């Protein structure tokens, strides 16, 4: 079976066939950095990280672009509210976003262009649209895309243009459905938030940014365009219309991830301080568990966030991590590398990245691996341990990846290891002198501390519940 993906444009699952054999171009709409990120913002990055890893595992040479919108009305407002330069706010939040992605083991894209670095390409694209009769400039220096000039408008979101009336942003617009390509500089706005253009000083509209940057790094036509379902309309609809109207092939597949909601409502920027990776870490949630939580749900599904659900995800992650560490400690790290992916895992990933089914395969394998360790079947335990590591690594969750090491945790783990080893030695001495009551007390004391001891053919092994 080859990879199949749900294409929003056709509302169907399609077999993935890149435009150029062996090579894939992917564009993901990144964030507008007017505020610090929370885990709702990170879902698209994690979802696409899983997709990119799977494409590369499938043998494709992938060029992956994820942009940063670093100039925007909201960013200018934040600057005015805080009495700081708008660009300082954008850069600060961009660095916070990069740190959050790194904490969740999201690999860096091939290119991560900023909107402010590509205004020239945006102006060129706007000029082409004007020349083709799909855009027009108004006397005040704004430029608008003419929706009525493009009969295919609405084909991505499956909406009829006549049903998409919007509030008139400018009395100079010809049609209330028209959307902005260039915004004229207004009195009171920072002077350094304006660029020179044929229509006067101003800045690009949001939608034109991605069309221009995708073209710059992926060419006139590429394979996959994505983002959250919340920006399918109007952002992606407008991107598609202006790009096709300019004569570009643009995206062949549209892949959208579902939202991470709070009580059924889309998370807002105001939650950044309470639902950031760092804030959740202070509550005891490990970054690996947060990634497991975001990965364990099929990317198209909407998810209602709760700390209880995150706690369940952390427990599930710890069960997998404990097995891998147990196998590595019993057999040596070299024994649990280079594993093969289970066929059921591969089938699940090829089925529109069905990560819940893929994770279920991993848990089944881990249970078999623990049983093999208990039975002293080193060959089976090594084979299964290597396979579990390989499958988790494909999801960016290899427990032995230094990514997940924490210096403080390492010291604590070393202390616990030493104390448990001492207790097990005392238990072994008690059993050797046939003082089984003392041996049982030691085992029970460990159990009360959350440490389960199992006697195996190779000796006692312990796990943290």
N, C-alpha and C positions, 0 to 999 in steps of 0.2 A: 504494500500500500504506500502511495506517495502522500505528501502533505496536502491536506484539504483545509481551507480557511473560509469562514463566513464572510462574504463580501456584502457590505452594507448597500452598495449601489444596486446590486441585483437581488438583494434579500435572499440569498441562497448560499449554500456551502459549495464552493468551487474547488476543483483540483488546482493546486498552485503550479503554474507554469510560467517561469520568468520570461521576460522579453528576450533576454540573451542567455542562452544555455550556460549554466554554471555560475552565473553572476546575478546578484540581486541588489537592487537599489531600494532603500527604505527611508521614508521621511516620517518623523513623529513630531507633531506640534508640541513644543515644550511649553514651559510656564511663562506667564507674565510675572515678573519679579517685583511686585509692589509690596509684598509682605513675606514673612518667613514661611517655609513649607510645613505642612503637616502630612500625616500618612495618607490622607485622601488625595493630596496632590501627587504622591509618590506611586499611586497604583499604576498609572499608565507607564511610568518608567520601569517598574518591576515587571509588568506584563510584557512590555516590549523587550526587556532584557531576556526573558524566557524565550520569546520568539526568535530573537537574534541568535541566542545560543543554539536553538534547535536548527535554525537554517544553516548555521556553520557546521554543526554536527552532521547535518545531512549532505555536506560536501560543497555548499555554496560559498563563493567569495562575496562577502556582503559589504556594501558601503552603506553605513548607517548615519543618518543626519538627524540631530535633535536640536532644535533652535532655542534661543532665549529671546523673549521679547523684553527689551530693556529700555524702551521708551513707549509711553502710553499715557492716556489722560489720567488714569488712576495713580500712576507713578508721580506725575506732576503734582497731583493733589496731595499725595503723601509728603512730598518735598515741602510744599507750602505749609501744610499742617505742622510739620516738625521743624521748620526753619532750617532745612538742610538742602544741599544740592540734590536734584532729582537723580542724577547719575550716581551719587554716593549711596543712596537708598537702593537703587537697582543693583549696584555691585555688591553691597553688603548681603542682600538677599540671594543673589546668585551664588555667593560663596557658601551661604547656609544650605542652599539647595544641593550644591556639589558635595558638601559634607554629609548630608542626609543620604544621598545616593551611594556614596562610598561606604557609609555605615551599613547599608543594606546589601552591599556587594553587587551593586548595579554597575556593570562595566561601562567605561566611557565610550561614547559614540565615536565613529570615525571622524566626524566633524560636528562641532557645536557652535554654529555661527550666531552672532548677536545681530539683532535688527539694525542697530546703529552703524554697524560696519558694512551694510549693504544697501544704503539709501540710493546710491548711484544705479544699481541694478533695478531697484523699484521704480525709479524715475524713468528708466529706459522702457520698462514693461508698460507703465502707464501711458507713455508716449505712443507705443505701438497700439494700444487699445483705442486711443483717440484717433489715430490714423485709420484704423479699421472701422471706425464709426460706432464703437461699443462704449465709448466714454466721452465725457464733455466737461469742459472747464466753465466755471461760473465767474461772474464779474468780481467776486470777492476773493478769488484765488483758490477755491475748492475745486476738486475734480471728482466726478461721480461716475460710477458704472451704470450704464443704461440697461436695466433688467429687461425692458421691452424689446431691446435689440437682440436678445439671446433667447429664442423660443424654447431651448432645452433647460432653461432655469427651473430648478426644482427636481431634477432627475435623481439627485443623490438622496435627498430627504423625502422624496415622493410627495411633495406638496405642490399644489397648483399656485402659480404666481398670483392669481387674483385673490387667493386666500392669505397672502402674505403681506398685507398692508402694514406698514410701520409708521411710527410717528415721524413727522417731517423734521429731520435734523436741521434743515435749512429751507427757508422760504424760496430759495433759488433752485431747488431741485425740480426737475421736470416731472418726476414720478415719486410718490412716497415710498415705493419699493426700492428705489435706487440706493446704492450704498457707496460710502466714501472710499476713494482711492488715495486722495491727498487732502490734508487738512491745512488750511491757511493759518498762519501764525496769528494769534489773537493778542490784543492788548493785555498786558499783565502777565503773560506767560514768559518763562525764562528765555532769554535771548539765545542761550546755547541749546535750546530744544527746537531750533528752527534750522532748516537746511535750504540752500538756494535751489530753486527749480525754475523751469520755464514759466510756471504759473505764479511765481512769487515765493517768498519765504514760507516755510511750513514744515510739516512732517508727514510721513506716510500713514495711511490708515492701517488697521490691524490686518485685514485680510490680504492685502497685496504683499505683505512681508513674506509669508510662507511660499506664495507662488514664485516670488523672485529668488528666494534662497534655495528652494528645491531645484529650480532650474539651474542655478549657479553650480550646485554640487552634484546633481544627479542627471542633468541634461533635460531636454524638452519632454522626455517621457521616461518614466521609471515604474517600478513594480508595485510597491505597497506604500500607502499613505494612511496614517492613523492618528488617534487621539481619543479622548473621552467622548462618550455619547452626548455629553452636554454641549459640545462645540460642533456637532455635525451640522446643525443649523443655528445661526446662519454662517458661521465661519467656514466650514468645509464646503458648504453649498456655494458660497461666494468665491472661494478659491477655485473650485472646479469651473464655475462659469467664466471667470476672468481668464483663467489659463487656457481653456478650450477656445474662448473667443479670440485669444491672441494667437491661435493656431498651434498650441502645444498639445501633445498627446497626454501629458500629465500622468496621473496614477492609473494603473490597471486594476488594482484591488484597493478597497477601502476597508480597513480593519479597525473597529472601535471597541474600546473596553468600557465595561459598565462602571457606574459610580460607586464609591464608598460613601455611604450616607450615615447620618446620625439621626436616629429616630425617624427614619423615612425621608429626611430632608438632606439635600446636598450640603456637604460640609463647606463652611465659609472660611475666608482668610482669617477671621477673628479667632478661629480655633487654633491657630498656629502655635501659640505658646503652650497649650494644654495637650495637644495631640501630636507634638513633634516627636521624633525618635528619641531625643534627649529626655524630654519630659516623661515619656513612657518608660524609658530606662530607669528613671528615678523611682518609678512605681514597681520596678522589678522585672520588667519585660525586656528580654534580651533582643538585640537587633536581629539575630537569626530567627527568633520566634516571630518577630514582626514580619520578616520576609516570608516565613512559612505561612503565616496567616494570609498574606496578600497573594501568595502563589497557590495555596491549596484550594482556592475558589476559581472556577472557570472564568477566564478573563472577561467574557461577555456578560456575566451575571452581575446584577446590582447586589451590594452587600450592605446590611445595616450593621454599623460598627457597635460593638459593646466590649467592655473590658472582660466580661465573662467569656465571650467567644475568643478573645485574644488569649485569655488564660488557658482555655482548652487547647488552643493551637500550640501554646508554649509546652504544655504537658505532652502533646503528641510529638512535637519536635524533640523533646528531651528523651522520649522513648527510643526514637531513631538514633539520636546522638549517643545515647548510652550503649546501644548495641554496637555501633561502630567503634567506639572507644574500648569497649570490652573486648571485641575481637582483635583490635590492634594491640592491646596490652597482653592478651593471651597468646597471640600468634606472631606478633611483630608487625610493624607498619608495612614492611615489604610484602607481607602475605596478603594484604587487603588493598592492592593497587591493580590497575589494569583490568578491571572487571568488565564483563559484557552486559549490555542493557538487556533486560528481560523482553522477550517479544511482545508481551502484553503492555509493557511500558511504552515501547516504540509505537505500537498500534494506537494507544491512547493519545500520545503526543501528535501523531499524524492526523488524528481525528479532531481537527480544529483546536489543538492544544488543550485536550481534555485533562487538565492537571489533577482534578479530583480523582479520576480513575488511575492516573499515573501514580499519585501518592498512595492510593490504596494498594497498588502492586508493591510499592516499597515497604509498606507496613507488613504485608503478608510475608515478604522475603525476610524482614527483620525477625519476625516471630520464628520462622524456620531456622534462621541463623542462631538465635538464642537457644533453641532446642538442640541444635547441633553442638553448640558449645557445652551445654549441660551434659550431653551424651559423650563428650570427648571425641567427636568426629571432626578432627582438625581439617581434613580435606574439604568436607562440605562447608564447615564454618568459614574457611578462607575464601572459597568460591563465592559463597553468599555475601560475605562481608565486602568483598571487592565489587560485587554487582550492586549492592546497596550504595556504596560510596559513589560508584559511577553514575547511578541514577540520581542521587542527591546532588552530585556535582553538576549534572545537566540542568538542575533547577537552581543552581547557584547556592547550594546548601550543604556542601561537603563538610561534615563535622570536623574533619582534620585539617581543613583549610586554615592557615594562620590568620585569615581574615577575621575569624570568630574568636581569636585569642584575646583575653583581657588580662593584663599583668596582675591586677588585683585578684581576679578569679584564679589565676595560675598559682599564686601564693596560697590562697585558701584551699585549692584543690590539693596542693602538696601537703599542707598540714593535715587535711582530712585523710589523705592516703596514709600518712605516717601513723596517725592515731588508729585507723581501722586495721592497718597491718599489725600494730602492737596488740590490739584486742583479739585478732584472729590467732596470733601466736599464743596468747594466753589461753584461748579456747582450745587450741591444739594440745597445749600442755595438760589442760584439765582432762581432755579426752584420753590422752596417753596414760594418765594415772587413774583412768576410769572414774573420774569425778564428773559424771554426766550432768548432775544438777548444776554444777558451776559452769559447765560448758553451755548448758541451755540458758542460764541467766545472762551470760555474755551475748549470746545470740539474740535474746529477747531485748536486752538493753540497746543493742544496735538497731533492732526493729523499731523500738520506740523513738529512736533518733532518725528514723526514715531510711535506714540502711537494711536492705534485704540480703541475707547470706544464703547461698545455695552450695551444697556439697556436690562436686562433680568428680569424675574420674581423675582429673588433673589437680584436684584440691578445691578448697572453698573459693568461690568468686562472690563478689558483692556488687550491688547496684543501689543507686539512690532512687527512692520511690518518688 
